[in-house]
Amino acid sequence: MSRWLWQVAISILLCSLVARASQAQDEQASSLRGVAIIPHTIAPEMKYRREREPGLSARFQLFISGPADQFKLAGREPAELLAAKEWAWHDFASGPAVPAGAIGVREFNGATTRWGVGQQFELQADTFKTTVAIEAPQSWVSSVTFLNDDAQQLRPDRIVLYVRNETEQPLQIRGLRLWLPREASEWQTLWPQAAITAETSVPAKELGFLDLRVSPLPLTYAALEVLTEKDSLWTYLRIKKESFDISGGWIGKHLHHDAYLDLLASLHVDTGQIQEVDGYTNDPARYGRHPIKSFNRMLPLEKFDTDEWLPKIHAVEFLGEPQYGGGRPVPPQEVWEAFKPYRASRLATSVTHSEERTWRFYSGLSDYPHFDAYRVVAPAADSWRAYDRWDGRSLRWGAPLETIGDLTRSLRDLNRPMPVAAWSQGPHDGWGGFLDGRRRRSPNPDELRSQALHAISSRITSLYWFNLSLEGLLKFPDTWEPMRRLGRELYVLEPILLSGDAYAFQRRRTGEGRPDWDLASIVSPAATLLFALDTAYVIDPAVNEFRFAPPRQAEFRFRLPPWQREPKELFRLDADGVSEADWRLDGEHVVISGSFSGDAIFLVGSDTKLRETCLQRLSQARAHEAAHTVELEQLQSLRAK
């Protein structure tokens, strides 16, 4: 090689080394590496007796490269901002100094418009300062789900992550990097893992996804950095293995009776607000035949944060409804402090949100938030008489069933990308009073199913029935079969609901402006799930209950995601099986025609195996029900015990 070529080679090598050194220095330099901003929103369809809290703020996740410490925002300490009620909650006080080479995650939730979209603030540390513009994101991580197909494995080995791109240009994704703590106790200090290469493009104004198989992940907190051709997209959440659980409220009293357990099992209930129940959890034979996951305080941690107990735990939940707090709302910061001991554990936390009017201030507090709201003969945060829904008639006993969907979408978007769940109205024997003009003090079968489906179609990943006490079940036995059928359908749909994300929603009205149908879709890597939910129900004046009219002709138009616009099959699903649907493609949309009432669920598959898989899971669900036959006389005899 000539001297000239040697000089060129050495020059290139030196430039490369300098570039790598510069890159390494940049990666370790103190700075704000990323920020995730989740603007507060409200559901304008909801009506209240009192005005909403004025102004919209936002929730923030800051990803800070160390070394860094002693943070101030807008020139003030986090404690000052909380005391001034500009913030609802924050976690700065628990965060150690960020070491070099790591990132520290700091979260806070604004409470005033000072921290809303259109503002800005200066973030100052002992080693740097920068100005952060508070802007609504144009691209963001919409949802993240951690899965494992092996029920015996505690740790997930699959990540399904969705990115929403609302820009006018395609977004090129290059891969994903996880940032993990070295110890669970260091959940705010995260270290980089090897980047996972995953090339994909998210079209303009569209949703895209990454579906990645990974080594088993620790059950702790993680930052996910989506690597793009532009700036990285960041999010922070707990790694929890997801499963679609169906819970029952108030079930602990009779769990030592096999007849009651058989009824719960036949309804596909696998979770309850229990911890340890004598005669049940300490009876290996009974518990082994009827396993029900716990949904409670789960203390002491040294007992429950174990490999033995983890598969038996749905989530930590013990705060009741902190927005009400027994008459005094529990401040969001107190809720955060109550959950702090669980941060260093492997247990996911959940909190009950009760009132959309103010629940944005509680967003981000727990790992698996859920809400509690019912639409007939039950206490409610919203003003039922304020809904102008039934030709000027004002109701005291009911509210629009479809507002369950509005509530679900609100909670989901405020807490993204975490999964959410919902309590759904079941056969409760406790909503008294008849002065509102309705005799039946629980939902009828149609009202029960409709409320649950409005939540499911907006993508929840668990459903909780309130309640399934023996007294309520025996008083309203006509609700058993609707719950059983829905449980069967959820078993079939579970893989899509878990691996999917909410895609599109449309509230359709007739030409005269009357409610007609709510159309919603959930998309997954392998299939698309389409819901048509009837909103043209009427009031039965004889009993003051909601009724659905006979089937009527309808045409539903659903937009398909980019990766499923050449479907191989489309069919209708219900608890009885699958049936053909009259459908056609129209560009990016599928158009379905037929005669419908109540609801219709359709599946779109990109291969021809989807139908077979659904039928197999339906058969498994029926076999499970058949293995738990219900003895009505035995159940009735328990009521006196």
N, C-alpha and C positions, 0 to 999 in steps of 0.2 A: 504494500500500500504506500502511496506517495506521501511525502510530508504534508502536503496540502490536505489530502483526505484525512490523515490523522488529526490535523488541527480542527477540521470540520467536525469529526466524530467527537473529539474531546469537548468542543464548544457545545455541541448538542447535549452531551451527557451532563455538562455543568449546568446548562439551562434547565434540564430536567430536574436535577437535584435541587436547584434553587426554587423551582416551581413547587416541588413536593414539600420542601421545607416551609415555603411561604403558605402553602395550603394547610400544613399541619399547624403552623402558627396561627392562621386564621381560625382553624377549628377550635383552638384552645383559648383564643383571645376572649376577654370578657366582653359580652355583648348580649343583646336581646336576639336570640337565634330565630325565634318565631313567636307568633301570637295567634290564638284562636279566639274570635269574637263571636258570641252567640247573641244577637240582638233580641231584646224582649219583644214579645208579640202579645196580642190579645185576640180572643175569639169574638168578633163583633156580633155574632148571632145570639150570644148569651145575654140575658136580661137580669138586672139586679135591683134590689130594693134600695141599696145605697150606691152612690157613685163609686166608680173605680178609683184607685189611688192615681193621682194625676201623673202624667208623663211616663215615658218608656225609657228604660235604661238598657243595660246589656250585661252579659256574663263573660268573664275573661279567663283565659288560661295563658300564662306567660312562660316561655321556655327560655331560660337564661343560662348562657355559657359562663362557667366559672374561670378564674376565681371571682366571686362577687358576694357581697353581704351588705347589710345596713341599707335596706331599700326604703326609698321615699317615692311617693307618687303625687304629682302636682305640688311638690314641695312639702308634703305632709306625711306623717307616719300613718301606716295602716290603721293603728288603733284610733288615731284622731278621726279618720274618715268614717270609721264604724261608729264612734261616739257622736259624730255630727249627723248620723243617719244618712250619709251620702252612699254608704255601702250597706248591703243587707248581711253579708258575711264574708269572711276571708280566711286564708290559712297561712298568712305570713308569719304569725307568731310561733308556729310549730316548725318552721323551716330552718335548718342549719345553714351555715355558710356554704356556698356552692364551691366545691373544689375545682381546680383546673382539670380540664379533660372531661368533666361531667356537665350535665345540665341540671339546673334546679327548676322545678315546676312550682309556680305560685298561682293560686286561683283566687278570684274575688268576684262578687256579684253586686253590681251597682243597684242603687235604689232611687236615684234621681236622674233627671235629664242631663245633669252635669256629666254623667258617665254614659250618655246615650249616643247614638249615631249622629255624626256631624260635629262632635267635640274632639278634643285631643288632650293629651296629658304628657308630662315629662316623667319618665322613669329614671330615677337616679339611684346608683349604687356607689359603694366606696371606690369602685374601679372604672365606672363608666356612667354616662347618662345619654339618654336618647329620647326623642319625641315620638309618641305613638298616636297616630290618627285613628279615631274610632270610626270605622267604616263598616258597612254591611259587606260581608265577604261576597266575592264574585264566584269563587270556587271553594268548596269545603267538603270535609269528610261527613257524609250524611249518616252513616251507621257503620258499626263494627260489631261483628258477632264472632265469638270463639267457640269452636265446635270440636267434638270427637265422636266418631261413629261407634266407638267401643264404650258401652255403658259402664264397664268395669274400670275404665281409666278415669282418674281424677283430673288429669291435666289435658287441656285441649291441644290438638295438633293441626288445626285448620283455622285460618283467618279468612273471613269473607268481609271485605271492606268496600263500601260504595262511596263514590265521589260525585258530587253534583257540580256541574260546570254551567254557570249562568252567563258566561262571557259570550262574545260574538265569534270566538275562534275556538278550534279544537284544542283540547288540553292533552299534551303528550306526557304520559306517566312513564317513568323509567324504572321505578322499583319502590321498595319499602324498607325503611330501617326502624328497628325497634330499639328503644332505650329502656333499660331495665335496672332496678336497684340491685346492689350486690347482696343486700340482706333485706328481708321484708320490713325490718324496722326503719330502713332508710328509704321509705317510699317516695320521698320528695327529691331524692338525689339519684339521678339515672345516668347510666353509662352506655355508650354506643355498642350495638351489636353489629355483626357483619350485615351489609346491605343485601337485600334479596332482589335480584334482578327480575323485573316483571314489566315487560313492554306492553302498553296499551294506549289507545287514544280515546278520549271522551269527547264526543262531538259537541259543538256549540249548543247551548241550551238543553243539555241532556244529562243523563245519568250514566255512569260507567262503574266498573267493579274490578277488584282484584280477588281472586280465589286461590289462596296459597296453602300448600301443605308445608308444615314446619316441624322442627323438633318439638317435643312436648314442652309447653310453656309453663312457667311458674305462676301460681295463683297469687298475683300481687298486682301492683299498679305499673302501668307502662305508658310511655309516650310513643306514639306512632308518627313517624315522619314519612309522608308520601313524597317521594322524590319525583319532581317534574322537570320539564325543560326550563321552567321559570323558577319561581320561589317554591320552597317546600310547603306542603300543607301539613299542619300539625294538629294532633288531638291527644288527649290524656284521659285514661279511664282504667278501671280495674279489669284484669283478665279473669273472667269467670266462664266456666263451661256452661253453655246455654242448653236448656231443654224446655219444652213447652209443658209447663205444669198446670194442672187444674186443681184449685184449692177449694176447700169448704170452710166457711166461718162457723164457729161455735160447735165444733164436732167432738170436743174432748170428753164430754160427759158419758158417752156410751161406747167408747172405743174398745172396751173389754167384752163387748157382745158381738159374736160372729155374724149374726143376722144383720146388724147395722153396718158392719164392715162390708158385708156382701153387697148391700145396697150402694154404699159409696163406691165400691169397686165397679159395680155395674154402670155407674155414672162416669167412670173414668177419672175419678178423683184420686189423686196421688199425693196431695199436700194438704196440710191443715195448720191452723194457728195453735200448735201444740209444742211442748218441749219434752217433758217426760210424763207419761200417763201410766199410773199403776195398773197392772193387769193387761197392759198393751205393750208399751215400749220395753218393759222388762220381761216380757213373755216371748222368747225367741220364736216359738212355733207360730203363735198368732201373728206377730209382727212380720215374720217371713212370708206368711200367706197373704197378708194384707199390708204391705209396706206403705206408710204415709210419711212424706217428708215433713220436717219441722220448719216452722215459720214463726220464730219467737226471739227472745232476748239472747239465748245461747251463751249464757255465762255459767261457770267460769270458762274462760277461753282455753285454759290448759286441758279442760275436759273435752270441749266440743271442737276445737281446732285440731282435730286428729284425723288420720286416714280412716279410722273406723267410723267416725261420725260424719265426715264431710259429704259422703254420698247420700246421707239421710237428711241433709239440710237444704231447704229451698233458699232462705235468706234470713238475715237478722231483721226483726221488726218488733219494736216494743214501745214506740212513741205515740201510738194512737193516731190522732189527727192534730198535729201541732199547730195548724192554722187556727184551730179552735181552742185547744189546750184546756178543756174543762172550764171555759169561760174567759180565760186570758190567753191570747195567742202566745205561743212559745216563740221568742225571737229566733230568726234563722241561725244566728251565731250560736245560740244555745243548742240548737239541733246539731250543728256541726260538732260542737264540743262533746255531745252525747255519743256521737258516732266515732270520735277520734280513737278510742281504744281499739276499735276493730280495724283501723287502717293498717296496722302492722300484722294483722292476722290474714288467714285465707278465706274469711267469711265475708260474703257480699252483704251490704246493708240495703234496706228498703225503707221508704217512708211513705205514709199515706197523705196524699194531697187531696184537699177537700173542696177548695173554692178557687175556681179559675180567676176570679176577680183579683186575687193577690198572690196566686201561687208562683208567679214568675220570680218573686223574691226568695222562694225556697228552691229554685231550680239548681241542679248540680250538687245538692247536698248528699245524696245517697247514690249507691252504685246501681240501683234497680228501682227507680221510682214508680209508684202506681197511684191511681186516683180512685175515689170512692164517691159515686154519684148515681142516683136512681131517678127514674122518670115517672113512676106512678106511686101514689099513696105512701110517700116516704118523706122524712125531713130533707130539705134541700137548701142549698146556698143561694140558688137563683130564684127569681120571682116568677112563679108559674103563671100568675094572672096577667103578667105583662106580655106574654107571647100572643101576638095577633095571628093566629094560625088556623082557626076554625070559624071562618065567616063571622068574625066579631064576637064569638062566644068566649068568655073568660073562664078558665078552668082553675079549680083549686086542687083537684085530685091528680092532675097529670101535666106533663110538659112534653114538648116534641121529642119523640124517641131518637130522632136523628141528631139531636144535640150531643148524644154520647159520642158520635163521630167527631164533632167539633172539639169536645173536651180531649179526646184521645190525640188528635192532631196537635192541639195546643201543647199538651204535656210532652209529646214526642219531640216537637221542634224546639222547645225550651231546654230540653235535656239532652239533645243530640251530642254525640252519637250513641249514647247509652241506650240499651233496650228499655222498654217500659211495659207495664202490666196494668190491669184494671180489675177492680171489683165490679161484678155484674149482678143485677138484681135477681135474686132467687126467691124461693118460697119461705119467706120469713114470717113467723108467727109472732108479730110484735108491733106492727104498725097499726095502732088502734085508731078509734074515732070514725064516725060515720057522718059528721056534720058537713063534709065536703060533697056529699051526694053519691058517693060510691060505696057499695057494700063490700065487694071483694077487696081485702086488704093485702093483696099481693098481686104480682103481675099474672095475667092469664098466659097460657102457653105462647101465643103469638107475641105478646109484649115482651116476654122473657127472651125469646129467640132474637127478636129484632134488636133489642138493646145490646145483646152480646155480639151480634154480627156487626153492628156499627163500630164497636171497638176493635174487633178482629180485623175487619177490612181496612182499618187505618194502621195496622201492623203493631199489635202487641205480641209479646212472646210468652205470656202466661195469662190465665184467666182465673179469677177468684169468684166463687159464688157466695153471695151473702143472702141467706145463710143456709147451711144444710144441717141444722139441728134436727133431731128426731121429731120434735114437736112440729116444726115447720113442714117437714117432709110429709108427715102423716096428715096434716091439715090440708095440704094442697098436693095430693098424689097425682093430679093431672099434669104437674110440671116434671114428673120423673122422666117420662118418655122424651119430651123436648130436650131436656138436659142430656139424656143418654144419646140421642141422635146427634146432638151437637158435639158431644165428646167423641163420638165415633168419627165424625167428619174432621175434627181437629187432629185426631190420630193420623188420618190419611194426609192431611195438609201440613203436618208438622215440619217435614223437611223443607218445604217451600217457605213457610212462615219464618223459620229460623234462619235459613240461608238467604232470605230475601230482604227487600227494602221497599218501602212505600214509593210508588212511582207517580201516579196521577189520581186526581180526584175531581169530580164534576157533580155539582148539584143541579139537577135538571128540573125544569118546571114546564107546565103545559102552556099552550098559547095564551090561555087566560091568566097565567101567572100563578097557578096553583101548584103545590108540591106534587112531584111525579116520581122521580127516581134519583137516588144517590148512586153514582158510578165510581168505583174505586178499584185500583189495581195494585198488586204486590208482585214485584219481579224478582226472579232468582237466576242464578247462572243457567239452570236447566229448564225452567218453566216459568210461565206467567200465570198468575192467579187473578181472575176477574170477578168482581162482585157487583151485582145489581140489586139494590135494596129499595124496596117499595116505600115511598113516603106519602102515598095517596090514601093512607088509612083514614078511617072515619070514626066518629063517636057513635057507639050503640046507645041510643037514648034510654033504652029500657034498663040498662045496668051501669051506664057510665063507664064503659070500657072501650079501648081501641080495637077496631076490627079491620081486617084487610078485605077488600072487595074481591069478587071472583076474578079469575085470570082475564087479562085484557091484552090486546095486541100491543107490542112494543118493539122498537128497534134500538139496540144499544151500540154505541160507537166508542171503541176503546183504542187508544194509541198504544202500539207495541214498542218495547225498547229496541234499540238499534240491533242488538244481537239476536233478536227473535222475530224478525220481520219476514221470515220465510218459514212459517210454522208447518210442521208435518201433520199435526192433528189438533183439533179443538173439540172438547166435549163438555157436557154438563155433569156435575157431581152432586150427589146428596147422600144421605145416610143409607139409602136403598141400593145405591150403585151408580153406574155411569150411564148416560144416555146421549144420543146424537143431538147435535145442535145445528140449526140452519145458519151458516155463516159464510162470509166471503171477505176477501182482502180488498182494501181500498187504499192503495198507497201505503202509508205508515200505520194505517188503522185496520182493525178487524171490525166488521159489522155483523151483529148477531140479531136475528129476528125470531119472533115467536110469540106465544101467549104465556104471560107470567103474572104471578101475584106473590106478595110476601117477600121473596128473595129468590135469586138465582145465582149459583156459583159455577163458574166455567174455568177450565184449565186449558192452557195453550202449551203445546210441547214442541220442542225443536227436534225431537226424534219420536219414534213410534213405540218407545218402551214406557212412556208415561202412563198410558191407560192400564197396562199390565201391572205396573207398580202400584197404582191406586187400588186396583182390584185386590191385589195381594194384601195390602194394608187394611182394606175393608174387611177381608176375611179374618185377619188377625184380630181386629177390633171386635168382631162378632164372637169369635172364639173366647176372647177375654170376658165378654159379657155373659156368655153361656156358662162359663166356669164359676160365675157368681150369681146364681139364681136367688131371687128375693123371696123370702117367706113372709108374707104380709101379716099372718097371724102372730108370728114370733115378734115382728116389729111392734105390733099393737100391744102385745103383752109387756114390752119393755117400757112403754110410756108410764105405767104405774109404778115402775121400780125407781 
